[in-house]
Amino acid sequence: MSDTIAAIATGAISGPVGIIRLSGPQSLAVAGAIFTPAGRVKVAEFEPYRMYPGHIECGQLRDFGLCVCFKAPRSFTGEDVVELHCHGGAEVPAAVLSAALSHGARMAGAGEFTRRAFLNGKLSLASAEGMAAMISASSSAEARAGASLYAEKLTSRIRGLQARLKEVLAGIAADIDYPEEDIAATDLADVGARLGAVRDEVSALAAGYGRGAKIKSGVRVALCGAPNVGKSSLLNALLGYDRAIVSPRAGTTRDIVEGSLEIDGVNYLLTDTAGLRESDDEIESIGISMARRAVASADLVLYVCEGDYTPLEGVADDDPRLIKIYNKCDISPARPQKFDIYVSAETGENLPALRALMSERAMGGSVGGGLITERRHYEALVRAQSSLAAAIDGIGVYPLDLISIDITSAWSALGEITGETASEEIIEEVFSKFCVGK
């Protein structure tokens, strides 16, 4: 990392201000070649973290903007960093970047600024992934989860678990180095208890991935039921606008109709399906087949009924995905048994309670921090869990040096999350998801 990189940090979207970022040993020199301060202080002598006004020379174009420096190691990348703030649009930032490149900087690759921050120990690999998640977030819950990762909350927890494993390994190493001091049975029990406690925490983290993945990908919801029970009306009522055609004629919905809403910051991807019934109509039959596939792949199934409850074909009554909804309670005071909730798509009665029930079934209620959202992290946790289980099973059966191999494997698997033991392939994959300039 002896070269100096440059890129437009404000991205391709045109805005009122453009920011060109430089990082590397020649950042101040490159900036000094194209930025003329309005005052007497030279760029090389700029006070860090302070904005200085001046002119930016870009060949035939001259812009008036600002310059700010961040000196190593107290910068985002850990290197000397300079930002040039110019007028926005497409042409001016491009001209400033071109001027920087012509004076010795090279074009940064995708995610190269953040990669340098990781390699220089300014953030963990998980933190870098959190930053990427915040940038690409499509819901407030996903942005919050990314912010939690970026703030090193998961990294701190993982490193704490690794430290506890290192303590166990240190004790085993001492026993191996000094065989004349045989380990007592109580010591073996203590080792098993300590490993068991770490395993339980790892297992708890891994168990949260199912909900965490929904924060990232959204909760798939299928609305199903017989024709004319109000599925389309309920879809429109939940969304707050007319997305599906509503008609008293049976079989109106033949294709998949989709819409999305947020509940507690999580995206719920609603799919209105064709009414489930036997039909001789070829097109309607295709829609019914699509409806059955949507139900099979959904995270939540909103089974809409009117009148007495009839079991949904292909879905068990105790399926945790299934929410049994009695619709049109505004025109029928009856409360038949076996339903989870009674609503009116027409008047909105109990719709807030339905949203709360959907959140409870899909996410366990309110969405808090600490959930695993990245599959890479989940897979590393599963490997650590497996290695710890093998170590615990081997206590009192195999020699301590063999048990330490499994403990070391667990420690290494956890290190993949923080980046401490991540392979170059993993690192490349993580930073390939970033845009240029970040």
Secondary structure, DSSP 8 states (H G I E B T S, - for coil): --S-EEEETT-SS--SEEEEEEESTTHHHHHHHHEEESSS--GGG--TT--EEEEEEETTEEEEEEEEEE-TTSSSSSS-EEEEEEE-SSHHHHHHHHHHHHTT-EE--BTHHHHHHHHTTSS-HHHHHHHHHHHH-SSHHHHHHHHHHHTTHHHHHHHHHHHHHHHHHHHHHHHHH-TTS---HHHHHHHHHHHHHHHHHHHHHHHTHHHHHHHHH-EEEEEE-STTSSHHHHHHHHHTS--S---SSTT---S-EEEEEEETTEEEEEEE----S----HHHHHHHHHHHHHHHH-SEEEEEE-SS----TTS-TT-TTEEEEE--TTT-----TT-SEE--TTT-TTHHHHHHHHHHHHHSSS--S-----HHHHHHHHHHHHHHHHHHHHTTTS-HHHHHHHHHHHHHHHHHHHTSS--HHHHHHHHTTS-BT-
